[in-house]
Amino acid sequence: MLLPEINQRLRDNHQAFVALLAGMQAHELVQAPAGKWSAVQQLDHLRRSVRPVRWAFRLPLWLLGGWQGKPNRPGRSYEALVARYQEKLAGGGRAAGAFVPPPLAAHTREALSQALLHEVEALCSRLERMDEKQLDAYLLPHPLLGKLTLREMLYFTIYHVEHHGRLVAAQQAG
């Protein structure tokens, strides 16, 4: 997947998630099965997940190279990255630490939606100043998947919001 498609999918997928929640009633936003997150908590989790990616993409590339090193393997395809993430989830992988949202009220939806879309737009704006080679030449740490190329981190971000959108839709379907 090339940069223009990455940018478009980042925007489209996150806007679709926000639209999904915009169509929900207040009580639907905060209900959750035992041990699961509510829709508004999933929204906050996505915001918490995109924010460090956006910040990392603001760093000078020389700093990224010095911080995480250079890739020692070819980058994974979108499909391969998704399969690896699904394996980790199937093996019990879960969000931890700063990525776990607190209990939230339904009225936080609008502010969290705007914050998430702002983070995504800032990330996409940064990507418009990058080239394809840079996406494959630098690494970022992922708490569940280990070191990922910049392109792989973007693939993850694209898929991650789809994953949570399916979770919310499944909870709605009952």
Buried (B, 14 or more C-beta within 10 A) or exposed (E): BEBEEBBEBBBEBBBEBBEBBEEBEEEBBBBBEEEEBBBBBBBBBBBBBBBBBBEBBEEEEEEBBEEBEEBEEEBBEBEEBBEBBEEBEEEEBEBEEEBEBEEBEBEBBEEBBEBBBBBBBBBBEBBEEBEEEBBEBBBBEBBBBEBBBBBBBBBBBBBBBBBBBEBBEEBEEE
